[in-house]
Amino acid sequence: MIKNSVMTVQIKYFASLRDRLGRAEDRFSVAETTTVAEIWAGLWPETPLPPNTLAAVNMEYASLEQTVRDGDEVAFFPPVTGG
């Protein structure tokens, strides 16, 4: 069996990131061994990831170095503050 080297992940943006980018989500095809940071760079090559942006993979906090798998959901959101 030949292994497919392209995966599709769902990307979600929240709060001010959603407003800034003008959309709530994307679907993105990536190669195997793609990290969360590489997903952002691939989708938004002209827009650096804002400082302190948080990421989640499948609704669990993730580092920007975490690799994704086919079908994963990756979310980007600004840090949450409260009082």
C-alpha positions in Angstrom: 0.0 0.0 0.0 1.3 3.5 -0.9 1.0 5.9 1.9 -0.5 9.3 1.0 1.9 12.1 1.9 -0.7 14.9 1.9 -3.0 15.5 4.8 -5.9 17.9 5.3 -6.4 19.8 8.6 -9.1 22.2 9.7 -7.9 25.5 11.0 -10.0 27.8 13.3 -9.4 31.4 14.3 -10.9 32.9 17.4 -11.6 36.4 18.9 -9.3 39.2 17.6 -7.5 36.8 15.2 -10.8 36.0 13.5 -11.6 39.7 13.2 -8.1 40.5 11.9 -8.0 37.7 9.3 -11.7 38.2 8.2 -12.6 34.5 8.6 -13.4 32.0 11.2 -11.8 28.9 9.6 -9.9 27.3 6.7 -9.1 23.9 5.4 -5.5 23.4 4.5 -3.6 20.6 2.8 -0.2 19.9 4.3 2.6 17.4 4.0 3.2 14.9 6.7 5.4 16.2 9.6 4.0 19.7 9.4 4.0 21.7 12.6 1.4 24.1 13.9 3.8 27.0 13.2 4.3 25.8 9.6 0.5 25.8 9.1 0.3 29.5 10.1 3.2 30.3 7.8 1.7 28.4 4.9 -1.7 30.1 5.2 -0.4 33.6 6.1 3.1 34.0 4.6 2.8 37.8 4.7 1.4 37.9 8.3 3.6 36.9 11.2 2.0 35.0 14.0 1.1 37.6 16.6 3.1 37.4 19.8 1.6 35.3 22.6 -0.8 33.6 20.2 -2.0 30.3 21.7 -2.6 27.1 19.7 -4.6 24.0 20.2 -4.7 20.7 18.4 -8.0 18.8 18.7 -9.1 21.1 21.6 -5.9 20.6 23.7 -3.3 23.3 24.1 -0.3 22.6 21.8 3.1 24.1 21.2 3.9 25.7 17.9 6.4 22.8 17.3 3.7 20.1 17.6 3.2 18.1 14.4 -0.3 17.5 13.1 -2.1 14.5 11.6 -4.6 14.0 8.9 -8.0 15.3 10.0 -6.7 17.3 13.0 -8.3 20.5 14.0 -5.9 23.3 14.7 -7.0 26.5 16.5 -5.3 29.8 17.0 -6.5 32.3 19.6 -5.1 35.3 21.5 -4.2 34.8 25.2 -7.2 34.9 27.4 -7.2 37.5 30.2 -9.7 37.9 32.9 -10.3 39.6 36.2 
